[in-house]
Amino acid sequence: MIVRPGDFADPQVLDLLRVHLQGMLETSPPGHSFALDLSGLQRPDVTFLSVWDRETLLGIGALKELAPDHGELKSMRTRTDRLRSGAATAMLNALLNLARERG
């Protein structure tokens, strides 16, 4: 399992992002879904990562910088067929390490 920058041109990434956004819209109260869409994830203050098992995408996640010493975890999602695989733990650890490195 490896965590690397997310590639917005990769069809697996785009498919999982669509699943994530749809799921957030379906489960959040109207007007209260704050999931970032593709353009939001491409902003310079957002770092978007993906976790892979060889050529198979397992999950995605992002860290949004709110201030030099303050960030917010965004858009974490694991593929349904890969739940309990350790992908979310790997993503969360990578995002937390990135946040610590930034201060």
C-alpha positions as CSV (number, residue, x, y, z in Angstrom):
1,M,0.0,0.0,0.0
2,I,1.4,3.4,-1.0
3,V,0.1,6.9,-0.5
4,R,0.9,9.4,-3.2
5,P,-0.4,12.7,-4.7
6,G,-3.8,12.3,-6.3
7,D,-4.0,12.4,-10.0
8,F,-7.1,14.2,-11.2
9,A,-6.7,12.8,-14.7
10,D,-6.9,9.2,-13.4
11,P,-10.3,7.6,-14.0
12,Q,-10.2,5.6,-10.8
13,V,-9.7,8.9,-8.8
14,L,-12.5,10.7,-10.6
15,D,-14.9,7.8,-10.1
16,L,-14.2,7.6,-6.4
17,L,-14.5,11.3,-6.1
18,R,-17.9,11.2,-7.8
19,V,-19.0,8.4,-5.4
20,H,-17.8,10.5,-2.4
21,L,-19.6,13.6,-3.5
22,Q,-22.9,11.7,-4.2
23,G,-22.7,10.0,-0.8
24,M,-22.1,13.3,1.0
25,L,-25.1,14.9,-0.8
26,E,-27.3,11.9,0.0
27,T,-26.4,11.7,3.7
28,S,-26.0,15.4,4.7
29,P,-28.9,17.6,5.5
30,P,-29.9,19.9,2.6
31,G,-27.4,22.8,2.3
32,H,-25.0,21.2,4.8
33,S,-22.6,19.2,2.6
34,F,-19.2,20.7,2.7
35,A,-17.4,18.1,0.6
36,L,-15.0,19.7,-1.9
37,D,-15.7,19.1,-5.5
38,L,-13.0,18.7,-8.2
39,S,-12.3,22.4,-8.5
40,G,-12.2,22.7,-4.7
41,L,-9.7,19.9,-4.4
42,Q,-7.5,21.5,-7.1
43,R,-7.1,24.8,-5.1
44,P,-3.5,25.7,-4.1
45,D,-4.4,25.6,-0.4
46,V,-5.5,21.9,-0.7
47,T,-3.3,18.9,-0.8
48,F,-5.0,15.9,-2.4
49,L,-3.6,12.4,-1.8
50,S,-4.6,8.9,-2.9
51,V,-3.8,5.4,-1.5
52,W,-3.0,2.5,-3.8
53,D,-2.5,-1.2,-3.8
54,R,-0.4,-1.7,-6.9
55,E,-2.6,-0.3,-9.7
56,T,-5.8,-0.3,-7.7
57,L,-7.0,2.8,-6.0
58,L,-8.1,2.2,-2.4
59,G,-9.0,5.6,-1.2
60,I,-8.6,9.4,-1.3
61,G,-8.2,12.2,1.1
62,A,-7.2,15.9,1.4
63,L,-5.8,18.4,3.7
64,K,-6.9,22.0,3.4
65,E,-4.6,24.7,4.9
66,L,-6.7,27.2,6.8
67,A,-3.8,29.1,8.2
68,P,0.0,28.4,8.4
69,D,-0.6,26.6,11.7
70,H,-4.1,25.3,11.1
71,G,-5.5,22.7,8.7
72,E,-8.7,20.7,8.1
73,L,-9.0,17.1,6.9
74,K,-11.3,16.9,3.8
75,S,-12.8,14.4,1.5
76,M,-11.6,11.1,3.0
77,R,-13.2,8.1,1.2
78,T,-12.3,4.4,0.9
79,R,-13.7,2.3,-1.9
80,T,-16.6,0.3,-0.6
81,D,-15.0,-3.0,-1.7
82,R,-11.8,-2.1,0.2
83,L,-13.3,-1.1,3.6
84,R,-11.3,-2.5,6.5
85,S,-8.2,-2.9,4.3
86,G,-6.1,-0.4,6.2
87,A,-6.5,2.2,3.5
88,A,-8.2,4.8,5.7
89,T,-5.6,4.4,8.4
90,A,-2.8,4.8,5.8
91,M,-4.5,7.9,4.4
92,L,-5.2,9.4,7.9
93,N,-1.6,8.9,9.0
94,A,-0.2,10.5,5.8
95,L,-2.5,13.5,6.2
96,L,-1.6,13.9,9.9
97,N,2.1,13.6,9.1
98,L,1.7,16.2,6.4
99,A,-0.1,18.5,8.8
100,R,2.6,18.1,11.5
101,E,5.4,18.8,8.9
102,R,3.6,22.1,8.1
103,G,3.4,23.1,11.8
